[in-house]
Amino acid sequence: MLDMTSSEKQFLTVDWNDQTQTALQIIEALAAKHGVDASVSELDKYAGDMARLAGDDVELDEIEQMLANVGKLGLYDGKDLTRLHARYMTELASN
């Protein structure tokens, strides 16, 4: 029998619900930890163009782009990053 557990990727955890920090602070700390900035790659530009052609206009702010770039590293569970992004958007809307 094939052992699938050895090939499963182990993700780092993100405490997206840490109430001692804002989502902004958590995202900035993750970006700093991994040396990630808010740069936009050619692939990001292409994906944005495709989204616009499909009728969706997606514009990420600098913090969202940093989070997306952290996600590209493949170190964290996408669900945690999505929850952190949702929290960031909620906090942004409440200000």
Phi, psi and omega per residue, in radians:
M1 nan 2.417 -3.119
L2 -1.362 2.254 3.124
D3 -1.543 1.815 -3.101
M4 -1.418 -0.322 -3.070
T5 -1.131 -0.561 -3.113
S6 -1.244 -0.408 -3.120
S7 -1.668 -0.133 3.128
E8 -1.274 2.367 -3.113
K9 -1.319 2.327 3.071
Q10 -1.660 2.046 -3.105
F11 -1.600 2.621 2.960
L12 -1.272 2.702 -3.140
T13 -1.716 2.613 3.056
V14 -2.091 2.142 3.076
D15 -1.475 1.332 -3.067
W16 -1.174 -0.269 -3.107
N17 -1.802 0.266 3.108
D18 -1.109 1.929 -3.068
Q19 -1.448 -0.051 3.096
T20 -1.449 -0.198 3.128
Q21 -2.318 2.678 3.017
T22 -1.377 2.867 3.068
A23 -1.049 -0.671 3.100
L24 -1.000 -0.812 -3.140
Q25 -1.124 -0.688 3.126
I26 -1.127 -0.783 -3.135
I27 -1.112 -0.786 3.137
E28 -1.101 -0.666 3.114
A29 -1.158 -0.728 3.095
L30 -1.082 -0.767 -3.133
A31 -1.105 -0.772 3.137
A32 -1.134 -0.715 -3.131
K33 -1.015 -0.637 -3.058
H34 -1.861 0.128 3.104
G35 1.141 0.618 -3.092
V36 -1.775 2.471 3.051
D37 -2.097 -2.908 -3.076
A38 -1.731 0.415 -3.113
S39 -1.139 2.599 -3.129
V40 -1.903 2.158 -3.123
S41 -1.463 2.946 3.067
E42 -1.085 -0.635 3.097
L43 -1.138 -0.660 3.067
D44 -1.069 -0.757 3.132
K45 -1.100 -0.746 3.112
Y46 -1.075 -0.802 3.137
A47 -1.089 -0.676 3.080
G48 -1.102 -0.719 3.093
D49 -1.104 -0.762 3.127
M50 -1.112 -0.694 3.111
A51 -1.100 -0.766 3.125
R52 -1.096 -0.740 3.122
L53 -1.115 -0.483 3.118
A54 -1.490 0.001 3.099
G55 1.706 0.096 3.110
D56 -1.940 2.291 3.095
D57 -1.938 1.815 -3.071
V58 -1.899 2.067 3.092
E59 -2.150 2.015 3.104
L60 -1.592 2.415 3.002
D61 -1.382 3.109 -3.058
E62 -1.034 -0.701 -3.117
I63 -1.206 -0.745 3.105
E64 -1.100 -0.666 3.115
Q65 -1.161 -0.674 3.075
M66 -1.072 -0.764 3.133
L67 -1.113 -0.717 3.096
A68 -1.078 -0.701 3.140
N69 -1.211 -0.609 3.022
V70 -1.096 -0.745 3.130
G71 -1.057 -0.612 -3.134
K72 -1.114 -0.363 3.123
L73 -1.185 -0.398 3.113
G74 1.277 0.359 -3.099
L75 -1.580 -0.410 -3.027
Y76 -2.036 2.652 3.072
D77 -1.131 2.249 -3.136
G78 -1.029 -0.528 3.115
K79 -1.138 -0.730 3.110
D80 -1.109 -0.747 3.140
L81 -1.160 -0.637 3.095
T82 -1.152 -0.732 3.096
R83 -1.121 -0.693 3.092
L84 -1.122 -0.715 3.100
H85 -1.101 -0.768 3.114
A86 -1.065 -0.727 3.113
R87 -1.116 -0.733 3.103
Y88 -1.022 -0.802 -3.131
M89 -1.129 -0.670 3.098
T90 -1.108 -0.810 3.136
E91 -1.123 -0.667 3.129
L92 -1.124 -0.720 -3.131
A93 -1.213 -0.469 -3.098
S94 -1.461 -0.135 3.133
N95 -1.619 nan nan
